[in-house]
Amino acid sequence: MKILVVDDVQEYLDSLSRVLASEYQVVKATNLKEAKGKMDHTIKLALVDIRLSEEDMANRDGILFLGWLKENYPKVPVVVMSAYRDFDAATDALNLGAKRFLKKPINLRELKDTINDLAT
């Protein structure tokens, strides 16, 4: 299964990708534009950070990407994640159709269980 992982923190993105690469094909993106450019019909799940700019505390590009995905790839399940206690953003993500919200740091067993649940 091919998964798109979107996170602006390169170290976190690389770490998640390494863990997931043992079981899944991983495509990585660090921002909204790159994520849109890498999305295609072969991707079966998206794991998206809500805030795609650590410098901008109001950034919610992950929510924008989720909305774009739901318009263009409505069958692709989306799992959103965040290290911040932004309950409004989490609520918005779930209302827009995200299947799950995971708090960083991600519990890897929970992440893999979530992916496997959504892939069936």
C-alpha positions as CSV (number, residue, x, y, z in Angstrom):
1,M,0.0,0.0,0.0
2,K,1.2,3.5,-0.8
3,I,1.0,6.2,1.8
4,L,1.6,9.9,1.5
5,V,3.2,11.4,4.7
6,V,3.1,15.2,4.9
7,D,5.1,17.0,7.7
8,D,7.3,20.2,7.6
9,V,9.8,18.9,10.1
10,Q,12.2,17.0,7.9
11,E,13.6,14.9,10.8
12,Y,10.1,13.8,11.9
13,L,9.1,13.1,8.3
14,D,12.2,11.0,7.7
15,S,11.7,9.1,11.0
16,L,8.1,8.3,10.3
17,S,9.0,7.3,6.7
18,R,11.7,4.9,7.9
19,V,9.3,3.2,10.3
20,L,6.5,2.9,7.7
21,A,8.8,1.8,4.8
22,S,9.2,-1.7,6.3
23,E,5.5,-2.4,5.5
24,Y,4.3,0.3,3.1
25,Q,5.5,2.3,0.1
26,V,6.0,5.9,1.4
27,V,5.8,9.2,-0.5
28,K,7.0,12.2,1.4
29,A,6.0,15.9,1.2
30,T,7.0,18.9,3.4
31,N,4.4,21.5,2.4
32,L,1.0,22.0,0.8
33,K,2.2,22.6,-2.7
34,E,4.5,19.5,-2.7
35,A,1.8,17.4,-1.1
36,K,-0.7,18.3,-3.9
37,G,2.0,17.6,-6.5
38,K,2.7,14.1,-5.2
39,M,-0.9,13.0,-4.7
40,D,-2.2,10.6,-7.3
41,H,-4.6,7.7,-7.5
42,T,-2.0,5.1,-6.4
43,I,-1.9,6.6,-2.9
44,K,-4.3,4.8,-0.6
45,L,-3.9,6.8,2.7
46,A,-2.6,10.2,3.7
47,L,-0.9,11.0,7.0
48,V,-0.9,14.8,7.4
49,D,0.4,17.2,10.0
50,I,-2.0,20.0,10.7
51,R,0.6,22.8,10.9
52,L,3.0,22.7,7.9
53,S,5.1,25.7,9.1
54,E,6.7,25.8,12.5
55,E,7.4,29.5,12.2
56,D,3.7,30.4,11.6
57,M,1.7,29.5,14.7
58,A,-1.6,30.2,12.7
59,N,-0.6,27.8,9.9
60,R,-3.2,25.2,9.1
61,D,-2.1,24.1,5.7
62,G,-2.7,20.5,6.7
63,I,-6.4,21.4,7.0
64,L,-6.3,23.1,3.6
65,F,-4.7,19.9,2.2
66,L,-7.4,17.7,3.8
67,G,-10.1,19.9,2.2
68,W,-8.4,19.6,-1.2
69,L,-8.0,15.9,-0.8
70,K,-11.7,15.4,0.0
71,E,-12.6,17.3,-3.1
72,N,-10.2,15.6,-5.4
73,Y,-9.6,12.2,-3.9
74,P,-12.7,11.6,-1.7
75,K,-12.0,7.9,-1.1
76,V,-8.5,8.3,0.3
77,P,-8.6,8.1,4.1
78,V,-6.8,10.9,5.9
79,V,-5.2,10.7,9.4
80,V,-4.2,14.1,10.8
81,M,-1.6,14.6,13.4
82,S,-0.3,17.5,15.5
83,A,2.1,18.2,18.4
84,Y,0.0,21.2,19.4
85,R,-3.1,21.4,21.6
86,D,-5.2,23.1,18.9
87,F,-8.5,21.5,19.5
88,D,-10.3,23.7,17.0
89,A,-8.0,22.5,14.2
90,A,-8.5,18.9,15.3
91,T,-12.3,19.4,15.3
92,D,-12.1,21.1,11.9
93,A,-10.1,18.2,10.5
94,L,-12.5,15.6,11.8
95,N,-15.5,17.6,10.5
96,L,-13.8,17.8,7.1
97,G,-13.6,14.1,6.9
98,A,-10.3,13.0,8.6
99,K,-10.7,9.5,9.8
100,R,-8.5,9.9,12.9
101,F,-6.5,12.4,14.8
102,L,-3.1,11.4,16.4
103,K,-1.2,13.4,18.8
104,K,2.6,13.7,18.4
105,P,4.8,12.1,19.3
106,I,3.0,9.3,17.5
107,N,2.7,5.9,19.2
108,L,4.0,3.7,16.3
109,R,1.9,0.7,17.3
110,E,-1.3,2.9,17.3
111,L,-0.3,4.4,13.9
112,K,0.2,1.0,12.3
113,D,-3.0,-0.3,13.8
114,T,-4.8,2.8,12.5
115,I,-3.4,2.4,9.0
116,N,-4.3,-1.3,8.9
117,D,-7.9,-0.5,10.2
118,L,-8.4,2.1,7.5
119,A,-6.8,0.0,4.7
120,T,-9.5,-2.6,5.0
